[in-house]
Amino acid sequence: MRNAVIAIAVVISWAVPARAQNVLLPPPIPNEVNLSGPRFGVTALSDGVMNELAARGLKAPPLISQFGWQVERAFYRADSGMAAMTEWVVLLGGLEQDLKIPSMTWLVGMRGANGAEFGIGPNFSPAGSALALAAGVTFRHGYLNVPVNVAIVPSRNGTRISMLTGFNMRRR
C-alpha cells in the first residue's frame, strides 16, 4: 500500500508541471463583416490638380460633387472592438458640371470600438495616381451605419481633399 501511495504521489508531481505548460491553440476563425454602401460628398481641387485635369480635357472648378460606392470588409475584430478593414471606394466626380471624373481608391486601415477610423492606400484618377490618407468616424444606430470621412490625396500635381458620407447596413 505504501508503494502505491508513493507511486501515485510521483505521478501527480510529474503531472503538475505538464499541466502548467501553455497549449497553443489556433486563433479563432475571424468574422468577416460586409459594410458596403453608397457614398456622396465633395472634393476640393488645388490649382495644380485643376490644371492637370484641364490638360486631359476636363475643365473642373475648385469644388466638385462626388457620387459612388464603397466596398468595405472588416476582416478581423479584436475583443477590444478594434477592427482591421480594407475598402475600395469608386467615385464619379463633377456630375453637376456635366463632367465625369472617375476615381478609385483602395484603403487598408483600422476602426476602433468607438467608430473612429483611419486608412491609407493608393488612389487613381485622371489627375494622376497618389497615396490617399483617410480618417473619419462611423455613427451607428441599430443596424444602420453612417460613415463621415475626410480624405487627403497629395500628389505632384497638387492636393485633393474630399469629404464623404453615406450609409450601409451591418450584415454578414
Secondary structure as the mmCIF struct_conf table of DSSP 4:
data_model
#
loop_
_struct_conf.conf_type_id
_struct_conf.id
_struct_conf.beg_label_comp_id
_struct_conf.beg_label_asym_id
_struct_conf.beg_label_seq_id
_struct_conf.end_label_comp_id
_struct_conf.end_label_asym_id
_struct_conf.end_label_seq_id
HELX_RH_AL_P HELX_RH_AL_P1 ARG A 2 ALA A 20
BEND BEND1 GLN A 21 GLN A 21
HELX_LH_PP_P HELX_LH_PP_P1 LEU A 25 GLU A 32
STRN STRN1 VAL A 33 ASN A 34
STRN STRN2 GLY A 37 LEU A 45
HELX_RH_AL_P HELX_RH_AL_P2 ASP A 47 ALA A 55
TURN_TY1_P TURN_TY1_P1 ARG A 56 GLY A 57
BEND BEND2 PRO A 62 PRO A 62
STRN STRN3 LEU A 63 ARG A 77
TURN_TY1_P TURN_TY1_P2 ASP A 79 SER A 80
BEND BEND3 GLY A 81 GLY A 81
STRN STRN4 ALA A 83 GLY A 93
HELX_RH_3T_P HELX_RH_3T_P1 LEU A 95 GLN A 97
TURN_TY1_P TURN_TY1_P3 ASP A 98 ASP A 98
STRN STRN5 ILE A 101 ARG A 111
TURN_TY1_P TURN_TY1_P4 ALA A 113 ASN A 114
BEND BEND4 GLY A 115 GLY A 115
STRN STRN6 ALA A 116 SER A 125
TURN_TY1_P TURN_TY1_P5 PRO A 126 ALA A 127
STRN STRN7 GLY A 128 HIS A 141
TURN_TY1_P TURN_TY1_P6 GLY A 142 TYR A 143
STRN STRN8 LEU A 144 SER A 155
TURN_TY1_P TURN_TY1_P7 ARG A 156 ASN A 157
STRN STRN9 GLY A 158 GLY A 166
STRN STRN10 ASN A 168 MET A 169
STRN STRN11 ARG A 171 ARG A 171
#
